[in-house]
Amino acid sequence: MNVGKIIASTILAAMVGATAASAEQGVLRVGVITDMSGQYADGNGQGSVVAAQMAAEEIGGTVAGRKIEIISGDHQNKPDVATGVVRDWIDNKQIDVVAEGVNSGVALAIQNLTRERKKLFLISGAGSSDLTGKQCSPTSVQWTYDTYASSNATAKAVVKRGGDSWYFLTADYAFGHALERDASRAVIAAGGKVIGSVRHPFNTPDFSSFLLQAQAANPKILALANAGSDFSHAVAQADEFGFRNTGIQIVALQVTLTDVPALGLAHAHDLMFTDSFYWDRTPETRAFSQEFFKRRGAMPTAYQAGVNSALRHYFKAVAATNSVDPETVIAQMRKTPVNDFFAQNGKVREDGRMVHDMYLMRIKKPEESKSKWDLYEYLETVPGDEAFRPLAEGECPFVKK
């Protein structure tokens, strides 16, 4: 090839690259990484993608001159699969923000990658409080809940009602470990005691040996530090073992709305727990939820509502700054209060925790429920600053001391 052809080829390649870059500048790409096929698929999964699409539509489909594009991936509850998907999005799809990330082990792995690559990660489905503690990131926000907030109000309320000896049935992965740790702290602080625990494999169908160990310890409270189908199987099998008749009260530390109809109120009734969102709590939650229901045929879980709320706040920050630079956008998110159907006067802290009110709930008895999704009784509001771990206690290395 002669020199002229080499120069022409170089110019053509540069022009093609410039055109591609220019096209990408007109797109804001959101990647929803979630469980599409496992035990969290109903409470997260495609519903989280729908929630993200609704957030894009609510702002008109474009922001700061960029068309919003939603893509999604199934992490299969495997950290290596999740990081492979997100790495491909970063390297080959010019992703601007990653959202959702259910499963704490998965979320911690994604957060390590997005911290390294300086990409925004808006966490909704994952609950480990380590995500805003010792493993925090300056480019992440944990939006919906965490193990500290989920366990704190519930433990205080149960101990106050006389449930002062606890035994934990704990899922053996990052989320379960964090939930047991944070709940144990809350129980002891409230004047109760932890008399034992047993850990079960993730996504196990048989809880018989674990429940027998719990019965032998004879606690007042059997605390379920798990979620999804693990939660459902544990509750149903505890009923088979006659836990309610023995005087051992079951306390759920994390409940997903979509698990309750499948489990049935005959098994789930009167379980007390703390959540960040319930579809029927206010006119605003009902309006969002009814629109979601039209698309999914189910009411939204807290995690799906959190995806929508987090992306709404993100899009508003992009619009206000006319930028998709992660540091610029997250700075705007931190200084702007969160006021929408999900949270009132919420705030994004320096450690990445979005602080908002939480709600103590009770699952209704079958005769109290008027429809399939009429499931919870609201008991009380726990102010955000009381529900979530104080900033100074989190050990986040990015927080100025």
C-alpha positions in Angstrom: 0.0 0.0 0.0 1.4 3.4 -0.9 1.7 6.4 1.4 -1.4 8.1 0.0 -3.6 5.1 0.6 -2.3 4.8 4.2 -3.1 8.4 4.9 -6.6 8.1 3.3 -7.3 4.9 5.4 -6.1 6.7 8.6 -8.4 9.7 7.9 -11.4 7.4 7.1 -10.8 5.5 10.4 -10.6 8.7 12.3 -13.8 10.0 10.7 -15.7 6.7 11.5 -14.5 6.9 15.1 -15.5 10.5 15.4 -18.9 9.8 14.0 -19.4 6.9 16.5 -18.3 9.1 19.4 -20.6 11.8 18.2 -23.5 9.4 18.1 -22.8 8.1 21.5 -22.8 11.7 22.9 -26.5 11.8 22.0 -27.3 8.8 24.2 -27.5 8.3 27.9 -27.3 4.6 28.5 -28.7 2.9 31.7 -27.8 -0.7 32.4 -30.2 -2.6 34.8 -28.3 -5.6 36.2 -30.6 -7.9 38.0 -31.8 -11.5 38.7 -34.0 -12.5 35.7 -34.1 -16.2 36.3 -33.5 -17.0 39.9 -35.3 -16.6 43.3 -35.3 -12.8 43.1 -36.8 -12.6 39.6 -40.3 -11.7 40.7 -39.4 -9.1 43.2 -36.7 -7.5 41.0 -36.0 -8.9 37.5 -38.0 -7.6 34.6 -40.1 -5.5 36.9 -37.0 -3.4 37.7 -36.4 -2.9 34.0 -40.0 -1.7 33.7 -39.5 0.7 36.6 -36.4 2.1 34.9 -38.3 2.5 31.6 -41.0 4.4 33.5 -38.5 6.7 35.0 -37.1 7.5 31.5 -40.6 8.1 30.1 -41.5 10.4 33.1 -38.7 12.8 32.1 -39.7 12.7 28.4 -37.3 10.1 27.1 -34.4 12.5 26.8 -32.3 14.5 29.2 -29.6 17.1 28.6 -30.0 16.6 24.9 -29.4 12.8 25.1 -31.9 10.1 24.3 -32.2 7.7 27.3 -31.7 4.0 26.4 -32.3 1.2 28.9 -30.5 -2.1 28.5 -30.6 -5.0 30.9 -28.7 -8.1 32.0 -29.2 -11.3 34.1 -26.4 -11.8 36.6 -27.7 -15.3 37.6 -26.8 -14.5 41.3 -23.2 -15.0 40.4 -20.7 -12.2 41.1 -18.4 -13.3 38.2 -21.2 -13.2 35.7 -22.4 -9.8 37.0 -18.9 -8.2 36.7 -18.5 -9.8 33.2 -21.8 -8.2 32.0 -21.0 -4.8 33.6 -17.4 -4.8 32.3 -18.7 -5.4 28.8 -21.2 -2.6 29.2 -18.4 -0.2 30.2 -15.9 -1.3 27.6 -18.2 -1.8 24.6 -21.6 -0.2 25.2 -20.6 3.2 26.7 -22.8 2.7 29.7 -23.4 5.8 31.9 -25.0 4.4 34.9 -25.6 0.9 36.4 -28.8 0.3 38.3 -30.4 -2.3 40.6 -27.9 -5.0 41.6 -30.0 -7.3 43.7 -28.0 -9.9 45.8 -25.4 -8.3 48.1 -22.6 -10.6 47.0 -23.2 -9.5 43.4 -23.6 -5.9 44.3 -20.3 -5.8 46.3 -18.5 -7.2 43.2 -20.2 -4.7 40.9 -19.3 -1.9 43.2 -15.7 -2.9 43.2 -15.7 -2.7 39.4 -17.7 0.6 39.1 -15.5 2.2 41.8 -12.4 1.3 39.8 -13.9 2.4 36.5 -15.5 5.5 38.0 -19.0 4.7 36.9 -22.2 5.5 38.8 -24.0 2.5 40.5 -27.5 3.1 41.9 -28.2 0.1 44.2 -31.8 -0.9 44.9 -32.1 -4.6 45.5 -29.0 -5.3 47.5 -29.1 -4.8 51.3 -25.8 -5.3 52.9 -24.9 -2.3 55.0 -21.2 -2.9 54.0 -22.1 -1.2 50.7 -22.1 2.1 52.5 -19.7 1.0 55.2 -16.2 -0.3 54.9 -16.7 -1.2 51.2 -18.4 2.0 50.2 -17.8 3.8 46.9 -17.7 7.5 46.0 -19.7 6.7 42.8 -22.5 4.6 44.4 -25.8 5.3 46.1 -27.6 2.6 48.1 -31.2 3.8 47.6 -33.9 1.5 48.9 -32.9 -0.1 52.2 -30.1 -1.9 54.0 -29.7 -4.6 56.6 -29.1 -2.0 59.4 -32.4 -0.2 58.7 -34.4 -3.4 58.0 -33.4 -4.9 61.3 -33.2 -1.9 63.6 -36.8 -0.9 64.0 -38.1 -4.5 63.9 -35.7 -5.6 66.6 -36.6 -2.7 68.9 -40.3 -3.2 68.5 -40.1 -7.0 69.1 -37.9 -6.7 72.2 -40.2 -4.0 73.5 -43.1 -6.4 73.2 -41.2 -9.1 75.2 -39.4 -11.0 72.5 -36.0 -10.8 74.2 -34.3 -14.1 73.3 -33.4 -14.5 69.6 -32.2 -17.3 67.4 -31.2 -16.6 63.8 -31.8 -18.7 60.7 -29.4 -17.0 58.3 -28.7 -17.3 54.5 -25.0 -18.1 54.1 -23.9 -15.2 51.9 -23.1 -11.6 52.3 -26.7 -10.4 52.7 -27.6 -12.9 55.4 -24.4 -12.4 57.3 -24.9 -8.6 57.3 -28.6 -8.9 58.3 -27.7 -11.2 61.3 -24.9 -8.9 62.4 -27.0 -5.7 62.2 -30.0 -7.3 63.8 -27.9 -8.8 66.7 -26.5 -5.4 67.4 -30.1 -3.9 67.6 -31.4 -6.8 69.8 -28.6 -6.3 72.3 -28.9 -2.5 72.3 -32.6 -2.9 73.0 -32.0 -5.1 76.0 -32.4 -8.6 74.4 -30.0 -11.4 73.9 -28.9 -13.7 71.0 -28.8 -17.3 72.1 -27.7 -18.9 68.8 -27.8 -19.1 65.0 -27.6 -21.5 62.2 -26.7 -20.7 58.5 -28.3 -22.4 55.6 -27.2 -22.6 51.9 -28.5 -19.9 49.5 -31.7 -21.1 47.7 -32.2 -24.3 49.7 -35.6 -26.1 49.5 -35.3 -28.0 52.8 -35.1 -26.2 56.2 -36.0 -29.2 58.4 -32.6 -29.7 60.1 -32.1 -25.9 60.6 -35.6 -25.6 62.1 -35.0 -28.5 64.5 -31.8 -26.8 65.7 -33.8 -23.6 66.3 -36.5 -25.5 68.2 -34.0 -27.2 70.4 -32.6 -23.8 71.5 -36.1 -22.7 72.6 -35.9 -19.0 71.8 -38.8 -16.6 72.1 -37.9 -15.3 68.6 -36.8 -17.1 65.4 -35.4 -14.4 63.2 -35.2 -15.1 59.5 -32.1 -13.4 58.1 -32.9 -14.4 54.5 -35.1 -13.3 51.6 -36.9 -14.5 48.5 -37.7 -18.2 48.2 -35.5 -18.9 51.3 -37.9 -16.8 53.3 -41.0 -18.4 51.9 -39.7 -22.0 52.4 -38.6 -21.2 55.9 -41.9 -19.7 57.0 -44.0 -22.5 55.4 -41.9 -25.3 56.9 -41.8 -23.6 60.3 -45.6 -23.9 60.3 -45.4 -27.5 59.4 -43.1 -28.0 62.5 -45.7 -26.2 64.6 -43.7 -23.2 65.6 -46.7 -21.0 66.2 -48.0 -23.6 68.7 -44.8 -23.8 70.6 -44.8 -20.2 71.5 -41.8 -19.3 69.3 -42.5 -16.2 67.3 -41.2 -15.9 63.8 -39.8 -12.5 62.9 -39.0 -11.6 59.3 -36.1 -9.3 58.8 -36.6 -8.8 55.1 -39.9 -9.3 53.2 -40.5 -8.9 49.5 -44.1 -8.1 48.5 -44.3 -10.6 45.7 -43.3 -13.5 48.0 -46.4 -13.0 50.2 -49.2 -14.1 47.7 -47.1 -17.1 46.7 -46.5 -18.1 50.3 -50.1 -17.3 51.3 -51.5 -15.3 54.3 -52.3 -18.5 56.1 -48.6 -19.0 56.6 -47.4 -15.3 56.5 -50.0 -13.6 58.7 -48.8 -11.5 61.6 -45.2 -11.4 60.6 -43.8 -8.1 61.6 -41.0 -6.4 59.5 -39.7 -3.1 58.3 -39.9 -1.9 54.7 -39.1 1.3 52.7 -42.2 1.2 50.4 -45.7 -0.2 50.2 -47.9 0.4 47.2 -51.0 1.3 49.2 -49.6 3.7 51.8 -50.3 7.1 50.2 -52.1 8.5 47.1 -48.6 9.0 45.5 -47.5 5.4 46.1 -50.9 4.2 44.7 -50.6 6.3 41.5 -47.1 5.0 40.7 -48.1 1.4 41.6 -51.3 1.4 39.5 -49.3 2.5 36.4 -46.7 -0.2 37.1 -49.5 -2.7 37.5 -50.8 -2.0 34.1 -47.4 -3.1 32.7 -46.6 -6.0 34.9 -49.8 -7.4 36.3 -48.4 -7.1 39.8 -47.9 -4.3 42.3 -44.3 -3.1 42.6 -41.9 -4.2 45.3 -39.8 -1.7 47.3 -36.8 -2.7 45.1 -38.6 -1.9 41.9 -40.0 1.3 43.2 -36.5 2.2 44.4 -35.1 1.7 40.9 -37.6 4.2 39.5 -37.0 6.7 42.3 -33.2 6.5 42.1 -33.2 7.0 38.3 -35.7 9.9 38.6 -33.2 11.6 40.9 -30.3 10.8 38.7 -32.0 12.2 35.5 -32.9 15.4 37.4 -29.2 15.8 38.4 -28.1 15.2 34.8 -30.6 17.8 33.6 -29.5 20.3 36.3 -25.8 20.0 35.5 -26.1 19.3 31.8 -23.5 16.6 32.3 -23.1 12.8 32.6 -19.8 13.1 34.4 -20.1 10.8 37.4 -18.5 13.2 40.0 -20.5 16.1 38.8 -23.8 14.2 38.8 -23.4 12.5 42.1 -22.5 15.9 43.7 -25.8 17.3 42.4 -27.6 14.2 43.7 -26.1 14.8 47.2 -27.1 18.4 47.5 -30.7 17.9 46.2 -33.4 16.6 48.5 -35.3 13.5 47.3 -39.0 14.3 47.1 -41.2 11.9 45.1 -43.6 9.0 45.7 -40.9 7.0 47.3 -39.4 9.4 49.8 -40.0 12.8 51.3 -37.0 14.9 52.2 -34.7 12.1 51.5 -31.0 12.9 51.4 -28.0 11.2 49.7 -25.1 11.1 52.2 -21.4 11.3 51.5 -21.1 7.5 52.2 -23.7 6.8 49.5 -26.6 6.0 51.8 -29.9 7.6 50.7 -31.5 8.3 54.1 -35.4 8.2 54.1 -38.2 7.1 56.4 -38.8 3.4 56.9 -42.1 1.8 57.9 -42.9 -0.9 60.5 -45.5 -3.3 58.9 -47.5 -6.4 59.8 -48.7 -9.0 57.3 -52.5 -9.2 57.5 -54.5 -12.3 58.4 -56.5 -13.9 55.5 -59.8 -12.5 56.8 -58.3 -9.0 56.9 -57.2 -8.9 53.2 -59.7 -7.6 50.7 -57.7 -8.4 47.5 -54.6 -10.2 46.3 -52.3 -7.3 47.0 -54.0 -6.0 50.1 -51.3 -7.6 52.3 -49.7 -5.2 54.8 -51.0 -3.2 57.8 -48.9 0.0 58.4 -47.9 0.3 62.1 -45.6 3.2 62.4 -43.0 5.4 60.6 -39.4 5.2 61.6 -37.6 8.5 60.8 -34.7 8.1 58.4 -32.1 9.4 60.9 -33.3 6.8 63.4 -33.6 3.9 60.9 -30.3 4.1 59.2 -26.8 3.8 60.7 -25.2 7.1 61.7 -22.7 8.3 59.2 -19.9 8.3 61.8 -20.3 4.6 62.6 -20.1 3.3 59.0 -16.3 3.2 58.5 -16.6 4.4 55.0 -13.0 5.4 53.9 -14.2 8.2 51.7 -16.0 10.0 54.4 -14.1 12.9 55.9 -13.5 12.4 59.6 
